[in-house]
């Protein structure tokens, strides 16, 4: 299984809503002992879990080009779409709610579009981290905006929920 955490590289994006995948990756118990190295246009690591080796990837291509990184890893390991799990922010889900979905549309998420276009299918697995929708203003500014301190206080619970869903999939 290849687990992909979506986000944007660079310190200016560190605590933004669009970087929910990166934030979770950096704080999950499952990923704490990983040795990340540069590979597949991103940061890559492997780990044995439940008797199987799994791969972890944080694309460093910026969100809108995430597919380049995912396609490189998919091709190298000869994976099917159903062997790819993408952890990402979702504006259509209430803040703090974590959901799982197999395939589906993109709801305007350019990272998901890039992955589907690059691997030739939208049928990969998804763990969605709800960031909510802005009450007013532009969506791009909202997802590239930083979480408030109050919102960040909920991230340990969000991370735990993502990790539970991920462990279920990896078993």
Phi, psi and omega per residue, in radians:
X1 nan 2.454 3.047
X2 -1.926 2.112 3.102
X3 -1.822 2.129 -3.095
X4 -1.963 2.173 3.090
X5 -1.815 2.081 -3.091
X6 -1.553 2.538 3.097
X7 3.139 -3.062 3.073
X8 -2.024 2.423 3.089
X9 -1.279 2.724 3.076
X10 1.888 2.476 -3.074
X11 -1.121 -0.479 -3.131
X12 -1.178 -0.291 3.133
X13 -1.815 -0.031 -2.942
X14 -0.824 -0.872 -3.070
X15 -1.948 0.562 3.121
X16 -1.528 2.792 3.139
X17 -1.051 -0.670 3.140
X18 -1.135 -0.303 -3.133
X19 -1.689 0.326 -3.141
X20 -0.943 -0.708 3.127
X21 -1.085 -0.768 3.111
X22 -1.128 -0.736 -3.116
X23 -1.045 -0.806 3.127
X24 -1.100 -0.791 -3.118
X25 -1.011 -0.648 -3.092
X26 -1.354 -0.237 -3.039
X27 -2.097 -0.046 3.129
X28 -1.362 2.485 3.064
X29 -1.057 -0.668 -3.117
X30 -1.014 -0.535 -3.063
X31 -1.816 0.010 -3.036
X32 -1.120 -0.556 -3.095
X33 -1.736 0.220 -3.139
X34 -1.269 2.547 3.028
X35 -1.861 1.738 -3.090
X36 -1.373 2.450 3.034
X37 -2.446 2.796 -3.122
X38 -1.343 2.121 3.118
X39 -2.898 2.624 3.099
X40 0.991 0.709 3.126
X41 1.011 0.625 3.135
X42 -2.977 -2.921 3.053
X43 -1.723 2.252 -2.984
X44 -2.257 2.525 3.080
X45 -2.643 2.787 3.079
X46 -2.197 2.674 3.118
X47 -2.725 2.460 2.999
X48 -1.455 2.289 3.108
X49 -2.579 2.226 -3.140
X50 0.967 0.662 3.064
X51 1.396 0.135 3.128
X52 -2.286 2.618 3.079
X53 -1.586 2.281 3.133
X54 -2.106 2.662 -3.127
X55 -1.956 2.560 -3.132
X56 -2.214 2.424 -3.050
X57 -2.468 2.318 2.992
X58 -2.088 1.720 -3.122
X59 -1.014 2.445 3.088
X60 -1.985 0.532 -3.083
X61 -1.728 0.114 -2.931
X62 1.244 2.622 -2.993
X63 -0.872 -0.860 -3.016
X64 -1.187 -0.157 3.126
X65 -2.111 0.331 -3.096
X66 -0.972 -0.534 -3.110
X67 -1.045 -0.557 3.126
X68 -1.040 -0.781 -3.140
X69 -1.199 -0.817 -3.112
X70 -1.122 -0.743 3.140
X71 -1.092 -0.696 3.136
X72 -1.069 -0.788 3.133
X73 -1.215 -0.741 3.137
X74 -1.019 -0.808 -3.130
X75 -1.135 -0.772 -3.109
X76 -1.052 -0.774 -3.083
X77 -1.617 -0.023 3.134
X78 0.953 0.928 -3.097
X79 -1.635 2.660 2.974
X80 -1.530 2.926 3.113
X81 -1.047 -0.616 -3.098
X82 -1.291 -0.075 3.070
X83 -1.773 0.212 3.136
X84 -2.063 2.215 3.071
X85 -2.036 2.169 3.139
X86 -1.907 2.175 3.109
X87 -1.773 2.079 -3.002
X88 -2.610 2.869 3.053
X89 -1.304 2.660 3.140
X90 -2.512 2.019 -3.131
X91 -1.342 -0.296 -3.123
X92 -1.451 -0.091 3.137
X93 -1.951 2.418 -3.131
X94 -0.955 2.516 -3.119
X95 -0.904 2.315 3.054
X96 1.508 -0.178 3.140
X97 -1.528 2.329 3.135
X98 -1.965 2.233 -3.132
X99 -2.241 2.848 3.104
X100 -2.116 2.499 3.111
X101 -2.613 2.530 3.021
X102 -1.772 2.073 3.120
X103 1.105 -2.796 3.088
X104 1.977 -2.972 -3.115
X105 -1.462 -2.958 -3.024
X106 -2.025 -0.261 -3.138
X107 0.845 0.668 3.106
X108 1.403 0.072 -3.100
X109 -1.420 1.893 -3.057
X110 -1.202 -0.453 3.068
X111 -1.156 -0.761 3.105
X112 -1.142 -0.720 3.095
X113 -1.046 -0.778 -3.138
X114 -1.060 -0.757 3.137
X115 -1.110 -0.866 -3.128
X116 -1.032 -0.770 3.129
X117 -1.122 -0.687 -3.090
X118 -1.289 -0.650 -3.115
X119 -1.661 -0.106 3.064
X120 1.436 0.276 -3.125
X121 -2.870 2.517 3.035
X122 -1.594 0.159 -2.978
X123 -1.519 0.512 3.047
X124 -1.510 2.863 -3.137
X125 -1.463 2.645 -3.086
X126 -2.395 2.368 2.930
X127 -1.971 2.003 -3.038
X128 -1.742 2.311 3.086
X129 -1.835 1.947 -3.109
X130 -1.178 2.190 3.066
X131 -2.012 -0.044 3.140
X132 1.330 3.021 -3.132
X133 -1.933 2.525 3.126
X134 -1.152 2.482 3.111
X135 -1.248 -0.529 3.064
X136 -2.674 2.825 3.113
X137 1.611 -3.109 -3.000
X138 -1.517 2.417 -3.069
X139 -1.093 -0.738 -3.118
X140 -1.043 -0.764 3.113
X141 -1.124 -0.650 -3.141
X142 -1.113 -0.895 -3.082
X143 -1.233 -0.433 3.084
X144 -1.563 -0.009 3.077
X145 -1.449 2.694 -3.115
X146 -1.373 2.594 3.016
X147 -1.121 2.602 3.045
X148 -1.321 2.807 3.061
X149 -0.985 -0.663 3.117
X150 -1.101 -0.783 3.110
X151 -1.077 -0.727 -3.134
X152 -1.110 -0.486 3.136
X153 -1.150 -0.348 3.108
X154 -1.524 -0.190 -3.021
X155 -1.140 -0.523 3.042
X156 -1.031 -0.704 3.116
X157 -1.217 -0.678 3.090
X158 -1.087 -0.813 3.139
X159 -1.049 -0.754 3.132
X160 -1.086 -0.717 3.136
X161 -1.148 -0.753 3.087
X162 -1.075 -0.782 -3.096
X163 -1.095 -0.695 3.094
X164 -1.060 -0.824 -3.134
X165 -1.123 -0.690 -3.136
X166 -1.161 -0.753 3.117
X167 -1.084 -0.673 3.084
X168 -1.039 -0.779 -3.137
X169 -1.172 -0.682 -3.074
X170 -1.302 -0.328 3.089
X171 -1.443 nan nan
